[in-house]
Amino acid sequence: MKRLFICILMLYGLNVLGFGKINVVTTYGYIADITQRIGGVEVSVSRLAAGSPDPHFITPKPSFIAKLRNADLLIINGGQLEIGWLPPVLLQANNPVINPGRPGFLSLMALVTPLDVHDDVSRAQGDVHPEGNPHIQLDPYHIPVFAQAVMEKLCQLAPGKCEIFRENYTTFEKRWLEKTALWEQKLSPLKGTKVVEYHKLYDYFFHRFKIEVAGTLEPLPGIPPTSRHIAGIIDLIKKQNITVIIQDVYHSSQTARFIAGKTGVKVVIIPHDIGAVKEVTDIFSLFDEIVGRLTGS
C-alpha cells in the first residue's frame, strides 16, 4: 500500500513538473476559456456548469465527480456562487489535491474587490452572499486579473512550461486591452443612464461603465417579483424616465414584458457566461454580445 501511494505521488509530480498535460477543471465556462487560452496545448480543460442555467443552482452530475477525481487543478468563481452544488461532488471525488487551501485550488473571487459585501446576513435579506456579489466575471477589467492568476498557478504546477504560459498571457492581455478600449468607446454614450435589471447580475458591468441601476425586478435577491413590487417598479420607471429593463437568460422574462407593456420600456436580454446564448462562444464574444445588445450595434 505504501509503495502504491508513493507511485501515485510520483505520477502526479511528473505531471505538474511538466511531463504531461495539466488536467484543469473549472466550474464555469468563462473560467475554462481563460484557462485554455493561458495553458494552450499544455493543459486539458473541462468545465462543470453549462452557460445557460442559473449559476447558483447547477444540478450535479456523476460526470462531475469523475472530472474532479482526475483533476490536477480546480478553478472556481468563489464568493459562495458554487456553495449550493459543488461541495458534495468535491467531497465524493475524494481528491485532496484540489481542496481549498491546497496547491491545486484557485478561487477567483479572492482576487478582486467585491461589491455588496454584507457583515450581517439573514434570510430576511433574501439570497445574499456574505462575501459580496459573486458575478465578478462581468467586469472586463477583472478578466486580465484572473488570467494572470491562472498563469501563476499553472507556472506553480508546471514550472518547466512557465515561459509558454507567460507568452500566452502576454498575447491574451494585449488583445484584451485593445477590445476593452473599444467596448469603452461604444458604451460611453450610456454613461449616467439608468436601468432596471431583474437580478443583481450585471452590477459589476454597470458599475465599471457608470450606468446606474435604479432598481431590480426581484424585491430581494432570489425572491420572485410580487404584485406590490412590480407596481413600485412601474412607478419608478415612469418617474425617472427609465427606458430599458435588463433581463438575464435564465429567469422568466414574463414580468419584464408585463412592465414593458405598461411603460413602453425596452427589454434587453443579455448573456452572463459562455454558452448563455448561441452567439457567445468565448470570453471575447461574451462582452461583444453584451455591448452590442446594450448599444444596439
C-alpha positions as CSV (number, residue, x, y, z in Angstrom):
1,M,0.0,0.0,0.0
2,K,2.8,2.4,0.9
3,R,4.5,1.7,-2.5
4,L,1.2,2.3,-4.3
5,F,0.8,5.7,-2.6
6,I,4.4,6.7,-3.4
7,C,3.8,5.7,-7.1
8,I,0.7,7.9,-7.2
9,L,2.6,10.8,-5.8
10,M,5.4,10.3,-8.3
11,L,2.9,10.2,-11.2
12,Y,1.3,13.4,-10.0
13,G,4.7,15.0,-9.6
14,L,5.7,14.1,-13.1
15,N,2.6,15.8,-14.4
16,V,2.9,19.0,-12.5
17,L,6.6,19.3,-13.3
18,G,5.8,19.4,-16.9
19,F,5.9,15.9,-18.3
20,G,2.2,15.7,-19.1
21,K,-0.8,18.0,-19.6
22,I,-2.2,19.7,-16.5
23,N,-5.8,18.4,-16.1
24,V,-7.8,21.5,-15.1
25,V,-11.5,21.5,-14.1
26,T,-13.4,24.8,-13.9
27,T,-16.9,25.5,-12.5
28,Y,-18.0,27.8,-15.3
29,G,-17.4,28.4,-19.0
30,Y,-15.7,31.8,-18.8
31,I,-13.0,30.3,-16.5
32,A,-12.5,27.4,-18.8
33,D,-11.9,29.7,-21.8
34,I,-9.4,31.9,-19.9
35,T,-7.6,28.8,-18.7
36,Q,-7.4,27.3,-22.2
37,R,-6.0,30.5,-23.6
38,I,-3.3,30.7,-21.0
39,G,-2.5,27.0,-20.9
40,G,-2.7,26.3,-24.6
41,V,-1.8,22.8,-25.6
42,E,-0.1,22.2,-22.2
43,V,-3.5,21.9,-20.4
44,S,-6.6,19.8,-20.7
45,V,-9.6,21.9,-19.6
46,S,-13.2,21.0,-18.8
47,R,-16.0,22.9,-17.1
48,L,-18.7,21.6,-15.0
49,A,-21.6,24.0,-15.4
50,A,-23.3,24.9,-18.7
51,G,-23.7,28.6,-19.6
52,S,-27.5,28.9,-19.8
53,P,-28.7,27.7,-16.3
54,D,-28.8,29.8,-13.2
55,P,-25.2,29.6,-12.0
56,H,-26.4,29.5,-8.4
57,F,-28.4,26.3,-8.9
58,I,-26.4,23.8,-11.0
59,T,-27.6,20.2,-11.0
60,P,-24.7,17.9,-10.1
61,K,-24.0,15.0,-12.4
62,P,-22.0,11.8,-11.9
63,S,-19.6,13.1,-14.5
64,F,-18.7,16.0,-12.2
65,I,-17.2,13.5,-9.7
66,A,-15.1,11.7,-12.3
67,K,-13.7,15.0,-13.6
68,L,-12.8,16.3,-10.2
69,R,-11.3,12.9,-9.2
70,N,-8.8,13.2,-12.0
71,A,-8.1,16.9,-11.8
72,D,-4.7,18.5,-11.0
73,L,-6.3,21.9,-10.6
74,L,-9.8,23.2,-9.8
75,I,-10.6,26.8,-10.5
76,I,-13.8,28.2,-9.1
77,N,-15.6,31.6,-9.3
78,G,-15.9,31.7,-5.5
79,G,-17.9,34.1,-3.4
80,Q,-20.2,31.2,-2.5
81,L,-21.6,31.1,-6.0
82,E,-21.0,27.4,-6.1
83,I,-21.9,26.7,-2.5
84,G,-25.2,25.0,-3.3
85,W,-23.8,22.3,-5.6
86,L,-20.0,22.0,-5.6
87,P,-19.1,20.9,-2.1
88,P,-21.0,17.5,-2.2
89,V,-19.3,16.4,-5.5
90,L,-15.9,17.7,-4.4
91,L,-16.3,15.5,-1.3
92,Q,-17.3,12.5,-3.3
93,A,-14.4,13.0,-5.7
94,N,-12.0,12.4,-2.8
95,N,-9.2,14.3,-4.4
96,P,-7.3,16.2,-1.7
97,V,-5.0,17.9,-4.3
98,I,-7.8,20.2,-5.4
99,N,-9.3,21.0,-2.0
100,P,-9.4,24.7,-0.8
101,G,-6.0,25.7,0.6
102,R,-4.1,23.1,-1.5
103,P,-1.9,23.8,-4.5
104,G,-4.5,22.5,-6.9
105,F,-7.2,25.0,-6.0
106,L,-7.8,28.6,-7.1
107,S,-10.8,30.9,-6.2
108,L,-11.1,33.9,-8.4
109,M,-13.3,35.9,-6.1
110,A,-10.4,36.4,-3.7
111,L,-8.5,38.4,-6.4
112,V,-10.9,41.4,-6.8
113,T,-12.7,43.9,-4.6
114,P,-16.3,42.7,-4.3
115,L,-19.4,44.8,-4.4
116,D,-22.2,44.5,-1.8
117,V,-20.3,42.8,1.0
118,H,-22.6,42.0,4.0
119,D,-21.3,41.8,7.5
120,D,-24.6,40.5,8.9
121,V,-26.7,38.2,6.8
122,S,-30.2,36.9,7.4
123,R,-32.9,35.2,5.3
124,A,-34.9,38.4,5.6
125,Q,-32.4,39.9,3.1
126,G,-33.1,37.3,0.5
127,D,-30.4,35.1,-1.1
128,V,-27.5,37.4,-0.4
129,H,-23.8,36.4,-0.4
130,P,-21.8,37.5,2.7
131,E,-18.6,37.8,0.7
132,G,-20.3,40.1,-1.8
133,N,-21.9,40.0,-5.2
134,P,-20.3,36.9,-6.9
135,H,-20.9,37.8,-10.5
136,I,-17.3,39.1,-10.9
137,Q,-16.7,38.0,-14.5
138,L,-18.9,40.8,-15.8
139,D,-16.4,43.5,-15.2
140,P,-14.0,43.2,-18.2
141,Y,-11.2,44.7,-16.1
142,H,-11.3,41.7,-13.9
143,I,-10.5,39.3,-16.7
144,P,-6.8,40.1,-17.0
145,V,-6.5,39.7,-13.3
146,F,-8.0,36.2,-13.5
147,A,-5.8,35.4,-16.4
148,Q,-2.7,36.4,-14.6
149,A,-3.7,34.3,-11.6
150,V,-4.3,31.3,-13.8
151,M,-0.8,31.8,-15.4
152,E,0.8,31.9,-12.0
153,K,-1.0,28.8,-10.8
154,L,0.0,26.9,-13.9
155,C,3.6,28.0,-13.5
156,Q,3.5,26.7,-10.0
157,L,2.2,23.4,-11.1
158,A,4.5,23.1,-14.2
159,P,7.5,25.4,-13.8
160,G,9.2,23.9,-16.8
161,K,6.5,25.3,-19.0
162,C,6.1,28.7,-17.3
163,E,7.6,30.6,-20.2
164,I,4.9,29.2,-22.5
165,F,2.2,30.3,-20.1
166,R,3.7,33.8,-19.8
167,E,3.8,34.2,-23.5
168,N,0.2,33.1,-23.8
169,Y,-0.8,35.5,-21.1
170,T,1.0,38.4,-22.8
171,T,-0.7,37.7,-26.1
172,F,-4.1,37.5,-24.4
173,E,-3.7,40.6,-22.3
174,K,-2.7,42.7,-25.3
175,R,-5.7,41.7,-27.3
176,W,-8.0,42.1,-24.3
177,L,-6.9,45.6,-23.5
178,E,-7.5,46.5,-27.2
179,K,-11.0,45.1,-27.0
180,T,-11.7,46.8,-23.7
181,A,-10.8,50.2,-25.1
182,L,-13.3,49.5,-28.0
183,W,-16.1,48.5,-25.6
184,E,-15.5,51.6,-23.5
185,Q,-15.8,53.8,-26.6
186,K,-19.1,52.1,-27.7
187,L,-20.5,52.4,-24.2
188,S,-19.5,56.0,-23.5
189,P,-22.9,57.4,-24.6
190,L,-24.7,55.3,-22.0
191,K,-22.7,56.8,-19.1
192,G,-25.1,58.2,-16.5
193,T,-28.2,56.5,-17.8
194,K,-30.4,54.5,-15.5
195,V,-31.6,50.9,-16.0
196,V,-33.6,48.3,-14.1
197,E,-32.4,44.7,-14.0
198,Y,-34.1,41.5,-13.0
199,H,-31.4,40.2,-10.7
200,K,-28.2,41.9,-9.4
201,L,-26.3,40.0,-12.0
202,Y,-24.7,42.8,-14.1
203,D,-23.8,45.2,-11.2
204,Y,-20.0,44.9,-11.9
205,F,-20.5,45.7,-15.5
206,F,-22.7,48.7,-14.8
207,H,-20.5,50.0,-12.0
208,R,-17.5,49.8,-14.3
209,F,-19.1,51.8,-17.1
210,K,-21.0,54.2,-14.8
211,I,-24.5,53.0,-15.7
212,E,-26.9,53.4,-12.8
213,V,-29.0,50.5,-11.6
214,A,-32.2,52.2,-10.4
215,G,-33.9,49.0,-9.2
216,T,-34.4,45.3,-9.6
217,L,-37.4,43.3,-10.5
218,E,-36.6,41.0,-7.6
219,P,-37.7,42.7,-4.4
220,L,-34.8,40.9,-2.7
221,P,-32.1,38.7,-4.3
222,G,-33.5,35.3,-5.2
223,I,-37.1,36.4,-4.3
224,P,-39.6,36.4,-7.3
225,P,-41.4,39.7,-8.1
226,T,-44.6,40.4,-6.1
227,S,-47.5,42.5,-7.4
228,R,-46.7,45.2,-5.0
229,H,-43.1,45.4,-6.0
230,I,-44.0,45.4,-9.7
231,A,-46.3,48.3,-9.2
232,G,-43.5,50.1,-7.5
233,I,-41.1,49.4,-10.3
234,I,-43.6,50.7,-12.8
235,D,-43.9,53.9,-10.8
236,L,-40.1,54.2,-10.6
237,I,-39.7,53.8,-14.4
238,K,-42.3,56.5,-15.1
239,K,-40.9,59.0,-12.6
240,Q,-37.2,58.5,-13.6
241,N,-37.8,58.2,-17.3
242,I,-36.0,54.8,-17.4
243,T,-36.1,53.3,-20.9
244,V,-34.7,49.8,-20.5
245,I,-35.0,46.7,-18.4
246,I,-32.0,44.3,-18.4
247,Q,-33.1,40.7,-18.4
248,D,-30.9,37.6,-18.0
249,V,-31.4,34.4,-19.9
250,Y,-32.3,32.1,-17.1
251,H,-35.1,33.9,-15.3
252,S,-38.5,34.2,-16.9
253,S,-39.0,37.5,-18.9
254,Q,-42.7,37.5,-18.2
255,T,-42.5,40.2,-15.5
256,A,-40.2,42.4,-17.7
257,R,-42.6,42.0,-20.6
258,F,-45.5,42.9,-18.5
259,I,-43.8,46.1,-17.2
260,A,-42.7,46.9,-20.7
261,G,-46.4,46.8,-21.8
262,K,-47.3,49.2,-19.1
263,T,-44.5,51.7,-19.5
264,G,-43.1,51.3,-23.1
265,V,-39.6,50.5,-21.9
266,K,-37.4,48.2,-23.9
267,V,-36.5,44.7,-22.6
268,V,-32.9,43.8,-23.4
269,I,-31.8,40.2,-22.8
270,I,-28.0,39.9,-22.3
271,P,-25.8,36.9,-21.6
272,H,-23.7,36.3,-18.4
273,D,-21.4,33.5,-19.5
274,I,-20.1,31.5,-22.4
275,G,-23.0,29.5,-23.9
276,A,-25.7,31.6,-22.3
277,V,-26.8,32.5,-25.9
278,K,-25.7,30.9,-29.1
279,E,-23.6,33.9,-30.2
280,V,-21.3,33.7,-27.2
281,T,-18.7,31.1,-27.8
282,D,-15.7,32.6,-25.9
283,I,-14.8,35.3,-23.4
284,F,-14.4,37.9,-26.2
285,S,-17.7,37.3,-27.8
286,L,-19.4,37.4,-24.3
287,F,-18.5,41.1,-24.0
288,D,-19.0,41.8,-27.7
289,E,-22.6,40.5,-27.3
290,I,-23.3,42.4,-24.1
291,V,-22.0,45.7,-25.5
292,G,-23.8,45.1,-28.9
293,R,-27.1,44.4,-27.3
294,L,-26.9,47.4,-24.9
295,T,-25.9,49.8,-27.7
296,G,-27.9,48.3,-30.5
297,S,-24.8,47.9,-32.6
